[in-house]
Amino acid sequence: MQEEVLARGRAVWGDSGRDTLRAMNNLAGTIATQGDLAEARALLESAIEVLHREFGPHDPDTLTALANLAAVLWQFGERGEAYWLQSQLVETRRQAFGDDDAGTRAAIAVLEAMHRDGMP
């Protein structure tokens, strides 16, 4: 079903349309849940590249995709890279939205959980 949504999004909005990129992000989450972390990672990396180029590093959709990529990397066992990415996400969210933002607080909580699970 989500693959259909992505295909329709590409047909209507093109590969760089916001809704197309959101569909990619959602599909990556579903694929990760099904256990194909490599495919989820590839989808997220593609989406992030376009989101960053088209909407910038502080865009909420870019930040959501980065958070999802950090989670996939963590699950994939690439904890150092996941922790680094989550750290970058926290700093970017702080710059864009401040410490009182709900998304910033959530990103900090994830970083703290990663730290408790054995990261420096």
Backbone as XML, in Angstrom:
<?xml version="1.0"?>
<chain id="A" units="angstrom">
  <residue number="1" name="MET">
    <atom name="N" x="0.820" y="-1.200" z="0.000"/>
    <atom name="CA" x="0.000" y="0.000" z="0.000"/>
    <atom name="C" x="0.866" y="1.267" z="0.000"/>
  </residue>
  <residue number="2" name="GLN">
    <atom name="N" x="1.853" y="1.329" z="0.896"/>
    <atom name="CA" x="2.715" y="2.515" z="0.948"/>
    <atom name="C" x="3.557" y="2.648" z="-0.314"/>
  </residue>
  <residue number="3" name="GLU">
    <atom name="N" x="3.897" y="1.525" z="-0.911"/>
    <atom name="CA" x="4.631" y="1.579" z="-2.173"/>
    <atom name="C" x="3.786" y="2.233" z="-3.252"/>
  </residue>
  <residue number="4" name="GLU">
    <atom name="N" x="2.474" y="1.973" z="-3.210"/>
    <atom name="CA" x="1.547" y="2.603" z="-4.145"/>
    <atom name="C" x="1.482" y="4.105" z="-3.922"/>
  </residue>
  <residue number="5" name="VAL">
    <atom name="N" x="1.423" y="4.490" z="-2.655"/>
    <atom name="CA" x="1.383" y="5.910" z="-2.310"/>
    <atom name="C" x="2.645" y="6.602" z="-2.816"/>
  </residue>
  <residue number="6" name="LEU">
    <atom name="N" x="3.789" y="5.953" z="-2.632"/>
    <atom name="CA" x="5.049" y="6.529" z="-3.100"/>
    <atom name="C" x="5.044" y="6.666" z="-4.622"/>
  </residue>
  <residue number="7" name="ALA">
    <atom name="N" x="4.597" y="5.636" z="-5.308"/>
    <atom name="CA" x="4.549" y="5.688" z="-6.772"/>
    <atom name="C" x="3.615" y="6.801" z="-7.254"/>
  </residue>
  <residue number="8" name="ARG">
    <atom name="N" x="2.475" y="6.949" z="-6.615"/>
    <atom name="CA" x="1.544" y="8.018" z="-6.994"/>
    <atom name="C" x="2.131" y="9.385" z="-6.680"/>
  </residue>
  <residue number="9" name="GLY">
    <atom name="N" x="2.797" y="9.481" z="-5.544"/>
    <atom name="CA" x="3.438" y="10.746" z="-5.186"/>
    <atom name="C" x="4.464" y="11.160" z="-6.214"/>
  </residue>
  <residue number="10" name="ARG">
    <atom name="N" x="5.258" y="10.209" z="-6.649"/>
    <atom name="CA" x="6.262" y="10.514" z="-7.675"/>
    <atom name="C" x="5.595" y="10.964" z="-8.975"/>
  </residue>
  <residue number="11" name="ALA">
    <atom name="N" x="4.491" y="10.323" z="-9.312"/>
    <atom name="CA" x="3.796" y="10.678" z="-10.553"/>
    <atom name="C" x="3.187" y="12.076" z="-10.469"/>
  </residue>
  <residue number="12" name="VAL">
    <atom name="N" x="2.678" y="12.446" z="-9.303"/>
    <atom name="CA" x="1.998" y="13.727" z="-9.150"/>
    <atom name="C" x="2.969" y="14.855" z="-8.799"/>
  </residue>
  <residue number="13" name="TRP">
    <atom name="N" x="3.852" y="14.630" z="-7.814"/>
    <atom name="CA" x="4.702" y="15.702" z="-7.296"/>
    <atom name="C" x="6.161" y="15.591" z="-7.712"/>
  </residue>
  <residue number="14" name="GLY">
    <atom name="N" x="6.525" y="14.491" z="-8.354"/>
    <atom name="CA" x="7.913" y="14.292" z="-8.744"/>
    <atom name="C" x="8.740" y="13.729" z="-7.597"/>
  </residue>
  <residue number="15" name="ASP">
    <atom name="N" x="9.984" y="13.439" z="-7.890"/>
    <atom name="CA" x="10.863" y="12.818" z="-6.894"/>
    <atom name="C" x="11.227" y="13.744" z="-5.747"/>
  </residue>
  <residue number="16" name="SER">
    <atom name="N" x="11.113" y="15.051" z="-5.949"/>
    <atom name="CA" x="11.504" y="15.979" z="-4.894"/>
    <atom name="C" x="10.312" y="16.658" z="-4.224"/>
  </residue>
  <residue number="17" name="GLY">
    <atom name="N" x="9.108" y="16.178" z="-4.495"/>
    <atom name="CA" x="7.923" y="16.732" z="-3.845"/>
    <atom name="C" x="7.884" y="16.360" z="-2.375"/>
  </residue>
  <residue number="18" name="ARG">
    <atom name="N" x="7.457" y="17.289" z="-1.557"/>
    <atom name="CA" x="7.420" y="17.046" z="-0.108"/>
    <atom name="C" x="6.611" y="15.794" z="0.240"/>
  </residue>
  <residue number="19" name="ASP">
    <atom name="N" x="5.451" y="15.643" z="-0.367"/>
    <atom name="CA" x="4.627" y="14.468" z="-0.056"/>
    <atom name="C" x="5.272" y="13.174" z="-0.544"/>
  </residue>
  <residue number="20" name="THR">
    <atom name="N" x="5.989" y="13.238" z="-1.640"/>
    <atom name="CA" x="6.733" y="12.064" z="-2.111"/>
    <atom name="C" x="7.789" y="11.677" z="-1.090"/>
  </residue>
  <residue number="21" name="LEU">
    <atom name="N" x="8.502" y="12.663" z="-0.587"/>
    <atom name="CA" x="9.560" y="12.396" z="0.391"/>
    <atom name="C" x="9.001" y="11.909" z="1.718"/>
  </residue>
  <residue number="22" name="ARG">
    <atom name="N" x="7.855" y="12.414" z="2.109"/>
    <atom name="CA" x="7.193" y="11.906" z="3.320"/>
    <atom name="C" x="6.783" y="10.449" z="3.121"/>
  </residue>
  <residue number="23" name="ALA">
    <atom name="N" x="6.296" y="10.130" z="1.933"/>
    <atom name="CA" x="5.924" y="8.747" z="1.633"/>
    <atom name="C" x="7.153" y="7.834" z="1.693"/>
  </residue>
  <residue number="24" name="MET">
    <atom name="N" x="8.294" y="8.331" z="1.201"/>
    <atom name="CA" x="9.542" y="7.545" z="1.288"/>
    <atom name="C" x="9.914" y="7.293" z="2.743"/>
  </residue>
  <residue number="25" name="ASN">
    <atom name="N" x="9.794" y="8.321" z="3.556"/>
    <atom name="CA" x="10.109" y="8.203" z="4.976"/>
    <atom name="C" x="9.192" y="7.176" z="5.643"/>
  </residue>
  <residue number="26" name="ASN">
    <atom name="N" x="7.903" y="7.262" z="5.359"/>
    <atom name="CA" x="6.943" y="6.317" z="5.933"/>
    <atom name="C" x="7.213" y="4.886" z="5.467"/>
  </residue>
  <residue number="27" name="LEU">
    <atom name="N" x="7.489" y="4.728" z="4.183"/>
    <atom name="CA" x="7.780" y="3.402" z="3.649"/>
    <atom name="C" x="9.036" y="2.827" z="4.295"/>
  </residue>
  <residue number="28" name="ALA">
    <atom name="N" x="10.040" y="3.673" z="4.493"/>
    <atom name="CA" x="11.271" y="3.216" z="5.146"/>
    <atom name="C" x="10.980" y="2.698" z="6.548"/>
  </residue>
  <residue number="29" name="GLY">
    <atom name="N" x="10.094" y="3.379" z="7.264"/>
    <atom name="CA" x="9.721" y="2.910" z="8.600"/>
    <atom name="C" x="9.049" y="1.553" z="8.571"/>
  </residue>
  <residue number="30" name="THR">
    <atom name="N" x="8.171" y="1.362" z="7.618"/>
    <atom name="CA" x="7.494" y="0.071" z="7.481"/>
    <atom name="C" x="8.488" y="-1.026" z="7.123"/>
  </residue>
  <residue number="31" name="ILE">
    <atom name="N" x="9.369" y="-0.730" z="6.193"/>
    <atom name="CA" x="10.369" y="-1.708" z="5.771"/>
    <atom name="C" x="11.299" y="-2.064" z="6.927"/>
  </residue>
  <residue number="32" name="ALA">
    <atom name="N" x="11.673" y="-1.070" z="7.731"/>
    <atom name="CA" x="12.530" y="-1.327" z="8.895"/>
    <atom name="C" x="11.807" y="-2.241" z="9.883"/>
  </residue>
  <residue number="33" name="THR">
    <atom name="N" x="10.534" y="-1.985" z="10.103"/>
    <atom name="CA" x="9.741" y="-2.810" z="11.009"/>
    <atom name="C" x="9.674" y="-4.254" z="10.524"/>
  </residue>
  <residue number="34" name="GLN">
    <atom name="N" x="9.676" y="-4.426" z="9.217"/>
    <atom name="CA" x="9.640" y="-5.767" z="8.633"/>
    <atom name="C" x="11.011" y="-6.435" z="8.635"/>
  </residue>
  <residue number="35" name="GLY">
    <atom name="N" x="12.041" y="-5.691" z="9.049"/>
    <atom name="CA" x="13.363" y="-6.272" z="9.206"/>
    <atom name="C" x="14.366" y="-6.001" z="8.111"/>
  </residue>
  <residue number="36" name="ASP">
    <atom name="N" x="13.980" y="-5.305" z="7.060"/>
    <atom name="CA" x="14.924" y="-5.013" z="5.979"/>
    <atom name="C" x="15.580" y="-3.656" z="6.248"/>
  </residue>
  <residue number="37" name="LEU">
    <atom name="N" x="16.521" y="-3.663" z="7.185"/>
    <atom name="CA" x="17.151" y="-2.420" z="7.613"/>
    <atom name="C" x="18.010" y="-1.796" z="6.520"/>
  </residue>
  <residue number="38" name="ALA">
    <atom name="N" x="18.621" y="-2.611" z="5.691"/>
    <atom name="CA" x="19.451" y="-2.073" z="4.607"/>
    <atom name="C" x="18.602" y="-1.283" z="3.612"/>
  </residue>
  <residue number="39" name="GLU">
    <atom name="N" x="17.449" y="-1.802" z="3.248"/>
    <atom name="CA" x="16.564" y="-1.091" z="2.321"/>
    <atom name="C" x="15.994" y="0.168" z="2.975"/>
  </residue>
  <residue number="40" name="ALA">
    <atom name="N" x="15.635" y="0.066" z="4.251"/>
    <atom name="CA" x="15.132" y="1.241" z="4.971"/>
    <atom name="C" x="16.193" y="2.329" z="5.010"/>
  </residue>
  <residue number="41" name="ARG">
    <atom name="N" x="17.418" y="1.938" z="5.278"/>
    <atom name="CA" x="18.519" y="2.901" z="5.315"/>
    <atom name="C" x="18.691" y="3.582" z="3.959"/>
  </residue>
  <residue number="42" name="ALA">
    <atom name="N" x="18.680" y="2.801" z="2.894"/>
    <atom name="CA" x="18.855" y="3.361" z="1.554"/>
    <atom name="C" x="17.744" y="4.356" z="1.219"/>
  </residue>
  <residue number="43" name="LEU">
    <atom name="N" x="16.505" y="4.020" z="1.546"/>
    <atom name="CA" x="15.387" y="4.928" z="1.285"/>
    <atom name="C" x="15.546" y="6.223" z="2.076"/>
  </residue>
  <residue number="44" name="LEU">
    <atom name="N" x="15.891" y="6.087" z="3.355"/>
    <atom name="CA" x="16.050" y="7.274" z="4.191"/>
    <atom name="C" x="17.195" y="8.154" z="3.708"/>
  </residue>
  <residue number="45" name="GLU">
    <atom name="N" x="18.307" y="7.544" z="3.357"/>
    <atom name="CA" x="19.441" y="8.337" z="2.866"/>
    <atom name="C" x="19.078" y="9.088" z="1.586"/>
  </residue>
  <residue number="46" name="SER">
    <atom name="N" x="18.326" y="8.442" z="0.707"/>
    <atom name="CA" x="17.877" y="9.115" z="-0.522"/>
    <atom name="C" x="16.940" y="10.273" z="-0.196"/>
  </residue>
  <residue number="47" name="ALA">
    <atom name="N" x="15.999" y="10.024" z="0.697"/>
    <atom name="CA" x="15.052" y="11.074" z="1.074"/>
    <atom name="C" x="15.769" y="12.246" z="1.728"/>
  </residue>
  <residue number="48" name="ILE">
    <atom name="N" x="16.708" y="11.953" z="2.624"/>
    <atom name="CA" x="17.437" y="13.018" z="3.329"/>
    <atom name="C" x="18.236" y="13.872" z="2.356"/>
  </residue>
  <residue number="49" name="GLU">
    <atom name="N" x="18.861" y="13.244" z="1.397"/>
    <atom name="CA" x="19.640" y="13.995" z="0.409"/>
    <atom name="C" x="18.771" y="15.032" z="-0.296"/>
  </residue>
  <residue number="50" name="VAL">
    <atom name="N" x="17.590" y="14.596" z="-0.728"/>
    <atom name="CA" x="16.695" y="15.505" z="-1.449"/>
    <atom name="C" x="16.077" y="16.524" z="-0.495"/>
  </residue>
  <residue number="51" name="LEU">
    <atom name="N" x="15.644" y="16.082" z="0.673"/>
    <atom name="CA" x="15.065" y="17.004" z="1.649"/>
    <atom name="C" x="16.050" y="18.111" z="2.008"/>
  </residue>
  <residue number="52" name="HIS">
    <atom name="N" x="17.286" y="17.725" z="2.254"/>
    <atom name="CA" x="18.309" y="18.706" z="2.617"/>
    <atom name="C" x="18.517" y="19.714" z="1.481"/>
  </residue>
  <residue number="53" name="ARG">
    <atom name="N" x="18.596" y="19.214" z="0.274"/>
    <atom name="CA" x="18.828" y="20.082" z="-0.890"/>
    <atom name="C" x="17.625" y="20.994" z="-1.159"/>
  </residue>
  <residue number="54" name="GLU">
    <atom name="N" x="16.430" y="20.444" z="-1.090"/>
    <atom name="CA" x="15.229" y="21.192" z="-1.475"/>
    <atom name="C" x="14.662" y="22.066" z="-0.353"/>
  </residue>
  <residue number="55" name="PHE">
    <atom name="N" x="14.781" y="21.608" z="0.894"/>
    <atom name="CA" x="14.098" y="22.300" z="1.992"/>
    <atom name="C" x="15.035" y="22.757" z="3.111"/>
  </residue>
  <residue number="56" name="GLY">
    <atom name="N" x="16.269" y="22.272" z="3.090"/>
    <atom name="CA" x="17.255" y="22.735" z="4.047"/>
    <atom name="C" x="17.403" y="21.837" z="5.270"/>
  </residue>
  <residue number="57" name="PRO">
    <atom name="N" x="18.475" y="22.074" z="6.037"/>
    <atom name="CA" x="18.788" y="21.215" z="7.176"/>
    <atom name="C" x="17.877" y="21.405" z="8.380"/>
  </residue>
  <residue number="58" name="HIS">
    <atom name="N" x="17.173" y="22.530" z="8.464"/>
    <atom name="CA" x="16.315" y="22.791" z="9.615"/>
    <atom name="C" x="14.850" y="22.459" z="9.358"/>
  </residue>
  <residue number="59" name="ASP">
    <atom name="N" x="14.550" y="21.967" z="8.187"/>
    <atom name="CA" x="13.177" y="21.626" z="7.832"/>
    <atom name="C" x="12.678" y="20.466" z="8.689"/>
  </residue>
  <residue number="60" name="PRO">
    <atom name="N" x="11.460" y="20.553" z="9.199"/>
    <atom name="CA" x="10.937" y="19.468" z="10.047"/>
    <atom name="C" x="10.947" y="18.090" z="9.381"/>
  </residue>
  <residue number="61" name="ASP">
    <atom name="N" x="10.667" y="18.015" z="8.084"/>
    <atom name="CA" x="10.698" y="16.718" z="7.407"/>
    <atom name="C" x="12.123" y="16.186" z="7.291"/>
  </residue>
  <residue number="62" name="THR">
    <atom name="N" x="13.084" y="17.068" z="7.066"/>
    <atom name="CA" x="14.489" y="16.655" z="7.033"/>
    <atom name="C" x="14.890" y="16.098" z="8.388"/>
  </residue>
  <residue number="63" name="LEU">
    <atom name="N" x="14.505" y="16.792" z="9.449"/>
    <atom name="CA" x="14.873" y="16.370" z="10.803"/>
    <atom name="C" x="14.190" y="15.056" z="11.186"/>
  </residue>
  <residue number="64" name="THR">
    <atom name="N" x="12.962" y="14.876" z="10.764"/>
    <atom name="CA" x="12.262" y="13.612" z="11.039"/>
    <atom name="C" x="12.961" y="12.450" z="10.347"/>
  </residue>
  <residue number="65" name="ALA">
    <atom name="N" x="13.328" y="12.650" z="9.089"/>
    <atom name="CA" x="14.029" y="11.590" z="8.358"/>
    <atom name="C" x="15.385" y="11.289" z="8.991"/>
  </residue>
  <residue number="66" name="LEU">
    <atom name="N" x="16.088" y="12.315" z="9.463"/>
    <atom name="CA" x="17.372" y="12.091" z="10.147"/>
    <atom name="C" x="17.179" y="11.277" z="11.419"/>
  </residue>
  <residue number="67" name="ALA">
    <atom name="N" x="16.148" y="11.597" z="12.175"/>
    <atom name="CA" x="15.863" y="10.840" z="13.402"/>
    <atom name="C" x="15.567" y="9.379" z="13.070"/>
  </residue>
  <residue number="68" name="ASN">
    <atom name="N" x="14.801" y="9.175" z="12.011"/>
    <atom name="CA" x="14.481" y="7.808" z="11.609"/>
    <atom name="C" x="15.725" y="7.063" z="11.134"/>
  </residue>
  <residue number="69" name="LEU">
    <atom name="N" x="16.611" y="7.750" z="10.430"/>
    <atom name="CA" x="17.857" y="7.113" z="10.000"/>
    <atom name="C" x="18.713" y="6.745" z="11.202"/>
  </residue>
  <residue number="70" name="ALA">
    <atom name="N" x="18.797" y="7.616" z="12.189"/>
    <atom name="CA" x="19.565" y="7.297" z="13.402"/>
    <atom name="C" x="19.008" y="6.036" z="14.067"/>
  </residue>
  <residue number="71" name="ALA">
    <atom name="N" x="17.689" y="5.919" z="14.108"/>
    <atom name="CA" x="17.068" y="4.730" z="14.711"/>
    <atom name="C" x="17.385" y="3.470" z="13.916"/>
  </residue>
  <residue number="72" name="VAL">
    <atom name="N" x="17.328" y="3.574" z="12.606"/>
    <atom name="CA" x="17.641" y="2.416" z="11.758"/>
    <atom name="C" x="19.103" y="2.021" z="11.925"/>
  </residue>
  <residue number="73" name="LEU">
    <atom name="N" x="19.992" y="2.993" z="11.944"/>
    <atom name="CA" x="21.415" y="2.696" z="12.143"/>
    <atom name="C" x="21.634" y="2.005" z="13.482"/>
  </residue>
  <residue number="74" name="TRP">
    <atom name="N" x="20.951" y="2.455" z="14.502"/>
    <atom name="CA" x="21.065" y="1.846" z="15.832"/>
    <atom name="C" x="20.636" y="0.385" z="15.769"/>
  </residue>
  <residue number="75" name="GLN">
    <atom name="N" x="19.496" y="0.145" z="15.133"/>
    <atom name="CA" x="18.995" y="-1.228" z="14.997"/>
    <atom name="C" x="19.939" y="-2.079" z="14.152"/>
  </residue>
  <residue number="76" name="PHE">
    <atom name="N" x="20.554" y="-1.461" z="13.180"/>
    <atom name="CA" x="21.463" y="-2.138" z="12.257"/>
    <atom name="C" x="22.780" y="-2.508" z="12.943"/>
  </residue>
  <residue number="77" name="GLY">
    <atom name="N" x="23.000" y="-1.974" z="14.140"/>
    <atom name="CA" x="24.218" y="-2.261" z="14.886"/>
    <atom name="C" x="25.321" y="-1.246" z="14.656"/>
  </residue>
  <residue number="78" name="GLU">
    <atom name="N" x="25.025" y="-0.211" z="13.913"/>
    <atom name="CA" x="26.009" y="0.843" z="13.661"/>
    <atom name="C" x="25.800" y="1.951" z="14.691"/>
  </residue>
  <residue number="79" name="ARG">
    <atom name="N" x="26.074" y="1.584" z="15.938"/>
    <atom name="CA" x="25.739" y="2.462" z="17.060"/>
    <atom name="C" x="26.559" y="3.739" z="17.097"/>
  </residue>
  <residue number="80" name="GLY">
    <atom name="N" x="27.826" y="3.670" z="16.744"/>
    <atom name="CA" x="28.648" y="4.873" z="16.731"/>
    <atom name="C" x="28.107" y="5.901" z="15.751"/>
  </residue>
  <residue number="81" name="GLU">
    <atom name="N" x="27.778" y="5.445" z="14.553"/>
    <atom name="CA" x="27.232" y="6.343" z="13.539"/>
    <atom name="C" x="25.854" y="6.866" z="13.954"/>
  </residue>
  <residue number="82" name="ALA">
    <atom name="N" x="25.047" y="5.989" z="14.546"/>
    <atom name="CA" x="23.715" y="6.392" z="15.005"/>
    <atom name="C" x="23.816" y="7.452" z="16.093"/>
  </residue>
  <residue number="83" name="TYR">
    <atom name="N" x="24.734" y="7.248" z="17.029"/>
    <atom name="CA" x="24.911" y="8.193" z="18.132"/>
    <atom name="C" x="25.387" y="9.537" z="17.599"/>
  </residue>
  <residue number="84" name="TRP">
    <atom name="N" x="26.344" y="9.508" z="16.679"/>
    <atom name="CA" x="26.842" y="10.752" z="16.082"/>
    <atom name="C" x="25.715" y="11.493" z="15.372"/>
  </residue>
  <residue number="85" name="LEU">
    <atom name="N" x="24.925" y="10.762" z="14.579"/>
    <atom name="CA" x="23.831" y="11.383" z="13.843"/>
    <atom name="C" x="22.792" y="11.956" z="14.804"/>
  </residue>
  <residue number="86" name="GLN">
    <atom name="N" x="22.480" y="11.223" z="15.850"/>
    <atom name="CA" x="21.510" y="11.711" z="16.829"/>
    <atom name="C" x="22.045" y="12.958" z="17.530"/>
  </residue>
  <residue number="87" name="SER">
    <atom name="N" x="23.337" y="12.989" z="17.800"/>
    <atom name="CA" x="23.956" y="14.185" z="18.399"/>
    <atom name="C" x="23.822" y="15.381" z="17.478"/>
  </residue>
  <residue number="88" name="GLN">
    <atom name="N" x="24.070" y="15.158" z="16.189"/>
    <atom name="CA" x="23.932" y="16.239" z="15.206"/>
    <atom name="C" x="22.480" y="16.711" z="15.121"/>
  </residue>
  <residue number="89" name="LEU">
    <atom name="N" x="21.566" y="15.772" z="15.203"/>
    <atom name="CA" x="20.147" y="16.099" z="15.167"/>
    <atom name="C" x="19.772" y="16.985" z="16.351"/>
  </residue>
  <residue number="90" name="VAL">
    <atom name="N" x="20.247" y="16.629" z="17.534"/>
    <atom name="CA" x="19.962" y="17.431" z="18.729"/>
    <atom name="C" x="20.477" y="18.852" z="18.538"/>
  </residue>
  <residue number="91" name="GLU">
    <atom name="N" x="21.707" y="18.989" z="18.075"/>
    <atom name="CA" x="22.280" y="20.321" z="17.892"/>
    <atom name="C" x="21.523" y="21.125" z="16.840"/>
  </residue>
  <residue number="92" name="THR">
    <atom name="N" x="21.138" y="20.487" z="15.759"/>
    <atom name="CA" x="20.389" y="21.185" z="14.712"/>
    <atom name="C" x="19.029" y="21.622" z="15.230"/>
  </residue>
  <residue number="93" name="ARG">
    <atom name="N" x="18.357" y="20.740" z="15.961"/>
    <atom name="CA" x="17.044" y="21.090" z="16.523"/>
    <atom name="C" x="17.178" y="22.224" z="17.526"/>
  </residue>
  <residue number="94" name="ARG">
    <atom name="N" x="18.233" y="22.196" z="18.334"/>
    <atom name="CA" x="18.438" y="23.283" z="19.300"/>
    <atom name="C" x="18.605" y="24.616" z="18.584"/>
  </residue>
  <residue number="95" name="GLN">
    <atom name="N" x="19.392" y="24.620" z="17.511"/>
    <atom name="CA" x="19.610" y="25.851" z="16.750"/>
    <atom name="C" x="18.310" y="26.352" z="16.121"/>
  </residue>
  <residue number="96" name="ALA">
    <atom name="N" x="17.540" y="25.440" z="15.587"/>
    <atom name="CA" x="16.341" y="25.822" z="14.842"/>
    <atom name="C" x="15.151" y="26.126" z="15.742"/>
  </residue>
  <residue number="97" name="PHE">
    <atom name="N" x="14.989" y="25.355" z="16.818"/>
    <atom name="CA" x="13.744" y="25.431" z="17.592"/>
    <atom name="C" x="13.938" y="25.692" z="19.083"/>
  </residue>
  <residue number="98" name="GLY">
    <atom name="N" x="15.168" y="25.566" z="19.571"/>
    <atom name="CA" x="15.425" y="25.784" z="20.989"/>
    <atom name="C" x="15.203" y="24.536" z="21.829"/>
  </residue>
  <residue number="99" name="ASP">
    <atom name="N" x="15.619" y="24.631" z="23.082"/>
    <atom name="CA" x="15.536" y="23.487" z="24.000"/>
    <atom name="C" x="14.115" y="23.178" z="24.466"/>
  </residue>
  <residue number="100" name="ASP">
    <atom name="N" x="13.211" y="24.143" z="24.398"/>
    <atom name="CA" x="11.857" y="23.931" z="24.894"/>
    <atom name="C" x="10.935" y="23.261" z="23.874"/>
  </residue>
  <residue number="101" name="ASP">
    <atom name="N" x="11.404" y="23.102" z="22.653"/>
    <atom name="CA" x="10.612" y="22.462" z="21.604"/>
    <atom name="C" x="10.421" y="20.979" z="21.912"/>
  </residue>
  <residue number="102" name="ALA">
    <atom name="N" x="9.212" y="20.483" z="21.695"/>
    <atom name="CA" x="8.903" y="19.073" z="21.975"/>
    <atom name="C" x="9.786" y="18.128" z="21.162"/>
  </residue>
  <residue number="103" name="GLY">
    <atom name="N" x="10.027" y="18.465" z="19.900"/>
    <atom name="CA" x="10.885" y="17.627" z="19.059"/>
    <atom name="C" x="12.324" y="17.618" z="19.540"/>
  </residue>
  <residue number="104" name="THR">
    <atom name="N" x="12.800" y="18.761" z="20.016"/>
    <atom name="CA" x="14.155" y="18.834" z="20.566"/>
    <atom name="C" x="14.251" y="17.981" z="21.824"/>
  </residue>
  <residue number="105" name="ARG">
    <atom name="N" x="13.255" y="18.108" z="22.695"/>
    <atom name="CA" x="13.265" y="17.305" z="23.926"/>
    <atom name="C" x="13.224" y="15.810" z="23.614"/>
  </residue>
  <residue number="106" name="ALA">
    <atom name="N" x="12.450" y="15.433" z="22.607"/>
    <atom name="CA" x="12.389" y="14.015" z="22.214"/>
    <atom name="C" x="13.732" y="13.542" z="21.675"/>
  </residue>
  <residue number="107" name="ALA">
    <atom name="N" x="14.383" y="14.371" z="20.866"/>
    <atom name="CA" x="15.699" y="14.009" z="20.312"/>
    <atom name="C" x="16.735" y="13.869" z="21.423"/>
  </residue>
  <residue number="108" name="ILE">
    <atom name="N" x="16.673" y="14.752" z="22.422"/>
    <atom name="CA" x="17.581" y="14.660" z="23.572"/>
    <atom name="C" x="17.323" y="13.378" z="24.349"/>
  </residue>
  <residue number="109" name="ALA">
    <atom name="N" x="16.067" y="13.025" z="24.528"/>
    <atom name="CA" x="15.718" y="11.796" z="25.258"/>
    <atom name="C" x="16.263" y="10.562" z="24.539"/>
  </residue>
  <residue number="110" name="VAL">
    <atom name="N" x="16.183" y="10.549" z="23.230"/>
    <atom name="CA" x="16.727" y="9.423" z="22.462"/>
    <atom name="C" x="18.245" y="9.365" z="22.631"/>
  </residue>
  <residue number="111" name="LEU">
    <atom name="N" x="18.898" y="10.522" z="22.555"/>
    <atom name="CA" x="20.350" y="10.571" z="22.733"/>
    <atom name="C" x="20.741" y="10.068" z="24.123"/>
  </residue>
  <residue number="112" name="GLU">
    <atom name="N" x="19.996" y="10.463" z="25.128"/>
    <atom name="CA" x="20.262" y="9.986" z="26.493"/>
    <atom name="C" x="20.063" y="8.476" z="26.598"/>
  </residue>
  <residue number="113" name="ALA">
    <atom name="N" x="19.042" y="7.952" z="25.933"/>
    <atom name="CA" x="18.813" y="6.503" z="25.939"/>
    <atom name="C" x="19.965" y="5.774" z="25.255"/>
  </residue>
  <residue number="114" name="MET">
    <atom name="N" x="20.456" y="6.325" z="24.166"/>
    <atom name="CA" x="21.615" y="5.735" z="23.486"/>
    <atom name="C" x="22.820" y="5.731" z="24.421"/>
  </residue>
  <residue number="115" name="HIS">
    <atom name="N" x="22.987" y="6.816" z="25.141"/>
    <atom name="CA" x="24.109" y="6.929" z="26.069"/>
    <atom name="C" x="23.995" y="5.860" z="27.169"/>
  </residue>
  <residue number="116" name="ARG">
    <atom name="N" x="22.798" y="5.675" z="27.696"/>
    <atom name="CA" x="22.576" y="4.650" z="28.742"/>
    <atom name="C" x="22.846" y="3.246" z="28.201"/>
  </residue>
  <residue number="117" name="ASP">
    <atom name="N" x="22.605" y="3.056" z="26.908"/>
    <atom name="CA" x="22.813" y="1.745" z="26.296"/>
    <atom name="C" x="24.262" y="1.491" z="25.913"/>
  </residue>
  <residue number="118" name="GLY">
    <atom name="N" x="25.168" y="2.367" z="26.365"/>
    <atom name="CA" x="26.579" y="2.060" z="26.204"/>
    <atom name="C" x="27.373" y="2.968" z="25.301"/>
  </residue>
  <residue number="119" name="MET">
    <atom name="N" x="26.805" y="4.052" z="24.827"/>
    <atom name="CA" x="27.584" y="4.976" z="24.023"/>
    <atom name="C" x="28.279" y="5.974" z="24.943"/>
  </residue>
  <residue number="120" name="PRO">
    <atom name="N" x="29.348" y="6.612" z="24.474"/>
    <atom name="CA" x="30.130" y="7.515" z="25.325"/>
    <atom name="C" x="29.350" y="8.711" z="25.817"/>
  </residue>
</chain>
